[in-house]
Amino acid sequence: MSGRARNMQDGRRGCEPDAGRLTTTEHPIYSGGLKGALLLPLLVKACAFSVHVFTSAGAALALAALFYAASAQWTAMFLCLGIALIVDGIDGTIARHLKVATVLPRWSGDVLDLIVDFVTYVFVPAYAIAAGGFLPARLALPAGVLIVITGAIYFADREMKLAGNYFRGFPALWNATAFYLFLIKPAPWLTVLIIVALAALTFASFRFLHPMRVRRFRALNIAAMIAWSLLAIVALLRQLDPGPWVTGGLLIIGMYFFAVGFTERPGETRYPPPHPMA
C-alpha cells in the first residue's frame, strides 16, 4: 500500500493558495541573481508541470500493466503496479515542495491523482481478478463489474477519511487484493466471498490504516510497510510462488494493516477532507 494508500482526497496538492505569484525569494528553486530572476517564471512552471507529468506516468504504468495482464504475464503486471505505487507515494511531496497548486492552478493535482489511482488501484486489478482464473467463469465478469463500481463510488466519497488520517472502510485496495489472490490461490467459492465482503466493506465506517500518515504506531507501521515491500519483491522474483514463509509473512502484515484501525480508542470524530472537485 502506497501514498494513496493513502493520499487520496486529503488536499495534498490543494494545500496551497489558489492564486497569486510566488516571489523569487519564496520559491525553493530560486538561486538568486538577475539571470535567475528572469528565468524563474519559465523554470518554475516547467518544474511544476513536470510533476503532473510524473503523476500521469502512473496511468502509463497502468496501461503497461493491463498489456501484460492481457497476456497473463502477471509478474510483469504487478511490477508495473508496484512502480505506480512508488510514483503515487512521492509525487505529492514533490508537488508541495514546488508549490504546484499555486504555480499551475489551471490543473488540479487532486483530480489527476484520483484518475491515476482509480486505474492502478481498481481498474487494472479488477481485470486481473476477473481474468486470473480464480472465479467461476460465469461470475468472473460480474465480480469485475462489482469491483469497478464500488471502487469508483469510494473514490467519489467526500467523507472517505476519518480523524487521525485513517481511511473509512476498505479503501479500494484491489491491487493488494489481487496480489494476495495470486499468492494464495484460494478456491473459487472463497474468492467470491472475499470479493463480495471487501466490496461491502467499502461502505463500512471502520478505520483502515494509512501506514505513512497515521501517527499512532507510526514507527511500527512504517517498519511493517518496508517489510511488506521487501517480501513482495521476493514474491515477484519467485514468480508469485515464494513459498510458505514469505507468503505467511505477507499475510500477517496484511492482517495487521487491516486490523490495527480497530484498536484505536473510541470517541474520535470524523472529519470530511477537502474534496478535489469542490
C-alpha positions in Angstrom: 0.0 0.0 0.0 1.4 3.3 -1.1 1.0 7.0 -0.6 -2.6 6.7 -1.7 -2.7 4.2 0.5 -3.4 6.8 1.0 -3.0 10.4 -0.2 -6.4 10.4 -1.8 -8.6 13.4 -1.3 -6.5 14.7 1.6 -5.8 18.0 -0.2 -2.2 17.1 -0.6 -1.9 19.4 -3.7 -4.7 21.7 -2.8 -3.0 22.9 0.3 -1.5 26.0 -1.5 -3.5 29.2 -2.2 -5.4 29.1 -5.5 -3.9 32.2 -7.0 -1.1 34.6 -6.8 2.5 34.7 -8.0 5.5 33.5 -6.0 8.2 36.0 -5.5 11.8 35.0 -6.3 12.7 34.6 -2.7 9.7 32.5 -1.9 10.3 29.7 -4.3 12.5 26.8 -3.3 14.4 26.5 -6.7 15.4 30.2 -6.8 19.2 30.7 -6.8 19.4 34.5 -6.9 20.7 37.0 -9.3 19.3 38.8 -12.3 19.6 35.9 -14.6 17.8 33.6 -12.2 15.1 36.2 -11.7 14.5 36.3 -15.5 14.5 32.5 -15.9 12.5 31.8 -12.8 8.9 32.0 -14.2 9.5 29.6 -17.0 11.6 27.3 -14.9 9.1 27.3 -12.1 6.2 26.4 -14.5 8.3 23.8 -16.2 9.2 22.1 -12.9 5.6 22.3 -11.7 4.2 20.8 -14.9 6.8 18.0 -14.8 5.3 16.9 -11.5 1.9 16.5 -13.3 3.7 14.5 -16.0 5.3 12.4 -13.3 1.9 11.7 -11.7 0.5 10.9 -15.1 3.2 8.3 -15.6 1.1 6.2 -13.2 -1.5 6.0 -15.9 1.1 4.9 -18.4 2.2 2.2 -15.9 -1.4 1.1 -15.6 -1.6 0.7 -19.4 1.5 -1.3 -19.4 0.2 -3.5 -16.5 -3.0 -4.1 -18.5 -1.0 -5.0 -21.5 0.9 -7.6 -19.5 -2.3 -8.8 -17.8 -4.0 -9.4 -21.2 -1.2 -11.9 -22.0 -1.3 -13.4 -18.5 2.2 -12.1 -17.6 1.1 -11.5 -14.0 4.5 -10.9 -12.5 5.2 -8.1 -15.0 1.8 -6.7 -14.3 2.4 -6.5 -10.6 5.8 -5.0 -11.2 4.2 -2.1 -13.2 1.6 -1.6 -10.5 4.3 -1.6 -7.8 6.2 1.1 -9.6 3.0 3.0 -9.9 2.7 2.8 -6.1 6.1 4.3 -5.7 5.1 7.2 -8.0 2.0 7.7 -6.0 3.9 7.7 -2.8 6.3 10.5 -3.7 4.6 12.8 -6.2 2.6 14.6 -3.5 5.7 15.5 -1.5 7.4 16.9 -4.6 4.2 18.8 -5.5 4.0 20.5 -2.2 7.7 21.4 -2.2 7.4 23.0 -5.7 4.1 24.7 -4.8 2.5 23.2 -7.9 -1.1 24.2 -6.9 0.0 27.9 -6.8 2.2 27.9 -9.9 -0.3 26.0 -12.1 -3.8 26.5 -10.7 -5.3 25.5 -14.1 -4.5 21.8 -13.5 -5.9 20.0 -10.4 -3.4 17.6 -8.9 -6.1 16.1 -6.8 -8.3 15.2 -9.8 -5.3 13.9 -11.7 -4.3 11.8 -8.7 -7.7 10.3 -8.4 -7.8 9.4 -12.1 -4.4 7.6 -11.9 -5.3 5.9 -8.6 -8.5 4.6 -10.0 -6.9 2.8 -12.9 -3.9 1.5 -10.8 -5.8 0.5 -7.6 -9.1 -0.6 -9.1 -9.5 -0.9 -12.9 -6.4 -3.0 -13.8 -6.6 -5.2 -10.7 -10.3 -5.8 -11.4 -9.4 -7.1 -14.9 -6.6 -9.3 -13.3 -9.0 -10.8 -10.7 -11.7 -11.4 -13.4 -9.3 -13.0 -15.9 -6.9 -14.7 -13.4 -8.9 -18.0 -13.3 -9.8 -17.7 -9.6 -13.5 -17.3 -10.2 -16.2 -19.5 -11.8 -16.4 -18.4 -15.4 -20.0 -17.1 -15.1 -19.0 -15.0 -12.1 -15.8 -13.5 -13.4 -17.2 -10.5 -15.3 -19.9 -9.7 -12.6 -17.1 -9.8 -10.0 -15.0 -7.3 -12.1 -18.0 -5.1 -12.5 -18.7 -5.1 -8.8 -15.1 -4.1 -8.1 -15.0 -1.2 -10.5 -18.4 0.2 -9.4 -17.7 0.1 -5.7 -14.2 1.4 -6.3 -15.5 4.4 -8.4 -18.1 5.2 -5.7 -15.4 5.1 -3.0 -13.2 7.5 -4.9 -16.1 9.9 -5.0 -16.8 9.8 -1.3 -16.3 13.2 0.3 -16.0 11.5 3.7 -13.5 8.8 2.8 -11.1 10.0 5.6 -11.6 9.8 9.3 -9.9 11.6 12.1 -6.3 10.6 12.6 -5.7 10.1 8.9 -7.4 6.7 8.7 -9.4 5.7 5.7 -13.1 5.0 6.2 -13.9 1.3 5.4 -12.0 -0.8 2.8 -10.2 1.9 0.7 -10.5 0.1 -2.7 -7.1 -1.6 -2.4 -7.9 -4.0 -5.1 -4.3 -4.1 -6.3 -3.3 -5.6 -3.0 -6.3 -7.9 -3.0 -5.3 -9.2 -6.5 -1.7 -9.7 -5.3 -2.9 -11.8 -2.4 -5.2 -13.8 -4.6 -2.4 -14.7 -6.9 -0.3 -15.7 -3.9 -2.7 -17.9 -2.0 -4.8 -19.0 -5.0 -8.0 -19.7 -2.9 -10.8 -21.9 -4.0 -13.3 -20.2 -6.4 -16.1 -20.1 -3.8 -13.7 -18.4 -1.3 -12.6 -15.9 -3.9 -16.2 -14.9 -4.5 -16.8 -14.5 -0.7 -13.6 -12.3 -0.4 -14.6 -10.0 -3.3 -18.2 -9.6 -2.1 -17.1 -9.0 1.5 -14.5 -6.4 0.5 -16.9 -4.6 -1.8 -19.4 -4.4 1.1 -16.7 -3.2 3.5 -16.1 -0.3 1.1 -19.2 1.3 2.6 -18.5 0.4 6.2 -17.2 3.0 8.7 -14.4 1.2 10.4 -10.9 2.7 10.5 -8.4 1.4 7.9 -4.7 2.3 8.4 -2.8 4.7 6.2 0.7 3.4 7.1 2.6 6.6 6.3 0.2 9.2 7.8 -1.4 7.7 10.9 0.6 8.9 13.9 -0.4 6.0 16.2 2.3 3.3 15.9 3.9 5.2 13.1 7.3 3.7 13.5 5.8 0.2 13.6 3.6 0.9 10.7 6.5 2.2 8.5 8.6 -0.8 9.5 5.8 -3.1 8.6 5.4 -1.3 5.3 9.1 -1.8 4.5 9.0 -5.4 5.4 5.9 -5.9 3.3 7.6 -4.3 0.3 10.7 -6.5 0.7 8.6 -9.6 0.9 6.5 -8.6 -2.1 9.7 -8.1 -4.1 10.8 -11.6 -3.2 7.4 -12.9 -4.2 7.7 -11.2 -7.6 11.3 -12.5 -8.1 9.9 -16.0 -7.5 7.1 -15.6 -10.0 4.4 -15.2 -7.3 5.3 -18.6 -5.8 7.5 -17.6 -2.9 6.8 -20.4 -0.6 5.0 -20.6 2.8 7.4 -18.3 4.8 7.2 -15.3 2.5 3.5 -15.8 1.9 2.9 -16.2 5.6 4.8 -13.0 6.3 2.8 -11.1 3.8 -0.5 -12.4 5.2 0.5 -11.5 8.8 1.4 -7.9 7.8 -1.7 -7.6 5.7 -3.8 -8.7 8.6 -2.1 -6.2 10.8 -2.8 -3.3 8.4 -6.4 -4.4 8.2 -6.9 -4.9 12.0 -4.9 -2.1 13.6 -7.6 0.5 13.0 -9.9 -1.4 15.3 -7.5 -0.9 18.2 -7.9 2.9 18.0 -9.5 4.3 21.1 -13.2 5.2 20.6 -14.6 8.7 20.6 -12.7 10.2 17.7 -14.9 12.3 15.4 -14.9 12.1 11.7 -13.9 15.0 9.5 -14.5 15.4 5.8 -11.4 16.3 3.9 -11.3 18.9 1.1 -12.9 17.3 -2.0 -10.9 17.8 -5.2 -13.9 18.6 -7.2 -15.1 21.4 -4.8 
